[in-house]
Amino acid sequence: MNKIVKWIQKHQDFFLKISKNNYLMAIKDGFISIMPLVMFSSLMILIVQLPTLFGIVLPDNAKLIMVKIYNLTMGIMGLMVAGTTAKALTGNFNRTMPEGKAINSTSTMIAAMSAFLFLAVSPDPKTGALDVGFLGTQGLLSAFVAAFLTVNIYKLCIKKNITIKLPKEVPGTIAQSFKDIFPFAFAVLACVLIDLISRAVVGAPFASVFQKTLTPLLKGVETYPGMCLIYGLSALFWFVGIHGPSIVMPAVTAFQLANTEANLKLFEAGQHPLHAMTNNFGNYIAAIGGTGATFIVPLVLIFFMKSKQLKTVGKASFIPVLFAVNEPLLFAAPLVLNPYMFFPFILTPICNVILGKFFIDVLGMNGMIYTLPWTVPGPIGVLLNTHFQLISIIFVIIMLVMDAAIYYPFLRVYDAELVKQETGKAQKLAEEKSFANTMKKELAKQEQEQKQKETNHSNLTKELKVLVLCAGSGTSAQLAHALNEGAKEEKMPIIANSGAYGAHYEVMANYDVVILAPQVRSFYSDMKADTDKLGIKLIATKGAEYINMTRNPKQAVNFLLSQLNLS
């Protein structure tokens, strides 16, 4: 076990490079941008389906409206992803472009969406009507092709000065439009050419050919070994401090979304939704409670552990983990880089995958039919997604009992070690400390805090806007709340907000300080170039330090001020 951990740590830079790959980051950021669309459209279908469980029949007009909303949102997801992925990739490329040669992200977004239409939409040879079946999740792979091709063409044209040059007197916005004509035309025509070749060779649009070519490969992902590998790797990377889902999941996200839509269609047709490899399968089963399948761990700590550290961590992390924000548990217990936790942290997600897929393949439990927010508590997410099947209730109970059984023996060994350490520390403190020393330290502390408060008030003279970023806007919200609470207590002009890394580009310029959570700390060097251009202070945090600040408003404020040299 230790050899495996050391090997991964030794090659950590390599894995970080994978997670920071421009194309993988663009896919991830592109999907983050359209998640409101996915969740909203899924909610519409949920509203249509759930009332039938209770014998309520909605009017036909209401159903038609909900279905129309779904078709005009989820039904054009491929088109939207082509644009958002192109925009994200443009931002990634612009960090390394020569001075004065930035790529226009709005233009690449529009060009990619236009180019995608030529890959995904085809006229019926008999009626001339357009087949739009690939505008949604079925066309996601073609969306990536259009986005990547478009941005690279723009990059080449701008670097080689392939553009229309206008006199200096022409306004900048008009000049920019002319500059983008050549790369826009080349990107669209490239996709037109690809589509023409596809039709000439195989008599089908590119989106169809591309999908059929990759289907055998993607089906291999949905096997027991394939799914175990995906979710096991995610946990393995997280264990050594690398945000595993950022590396592993972008490659299969499109496939997961397509499977979710396929499951919904099967369910509506009265058939068995048989696909296990979906987004919410990962959220509510493979990684229930967060990477490592930690949903049950806080309860095990609270009721079965004896050490003060683990009991305290259990109580503090129970609510966050309930909503799949498990960083407080990962860094405070800790589970990350804790040799005692290596096997359960990786084994539990794998066992959940096997159990969940077995229930779907063999026992008839529905696969996930909606795309609900990852913050929905796992058991509730499973019940909603399976349409409240009795077997899904049995599944959740068995899964949580199994997870507790896997974690328990390893936690007990770790707990025994902590009890020994706590006992030794308690005896040492009893020998060294006296009431007089305690009072003396307390008085000195109060005096120092008063001086600190006076210094803080005098040094911070204007409003300070802070943006806290993490992987999914979970723990970042906790730290932002702590900063706001601390600022309120100290009567300091600090306003903090939270966000997810990848969805921050449009709003970042509105802030004075950006704080990176530990799980996105690896992006510090990339982001530093952006913040330096905007004159924004960038701060990276460490695991335990970050979690402690989410619980201690005063400590959070003092940390911020110390980083700004105001304390």
Secondary structure, 3 states (H helix, E strand, C coil): CHHHHHHHHHCHHHHHHHHCCHHHHHHHHHHHHHHHHHHHHHHHHHHHHHHHHHCCCCCHHHHHHHHHHHHCCHHHHHHHHHHHHHHHHHHHHHCCCCCCCCCCHHHHHHHHHHHHHHHHCEECCCCCCEECCCCCHHHHHHHHHHHHHHHHHHHHHHHCCCCCCCCCCCCHHHHHHHHCHHHHHHHHHHHHHHHHHHHHHHCCCHHHHHHHHHHHHHHHHCCHHHHHHHHHHHHHHHHCCCCHHHHHHHHCHHHHHHHHHHHHHHHHCCCCCCCCCCHHHHHHHHCCCCCCCCCCHHHHHHHHCCCHHHHHHHHHHHHHHHCCCCHHHHHHCCCCCCHHHHHHHHHHHHHHHHHHHHHHHCCCCCCCCCCCCCCCCHHHHHHHHCCCCHHHHHHHHHHHHHHHHHHHHHHHHHHHHHHHHHHHHHHHHHHHCCHHHHHHHHHHHHHHHHHHHHHHHHHCCCCEEEEEEECCCCHHHHHHHHHHHHHHHHCCCEEEEEEECCCCCCCHHHCCEEEECHHHHHHHHHHHHHHHHHCCEEEECCHHHHHHHHHCHHHHHHHHHHHCCCC
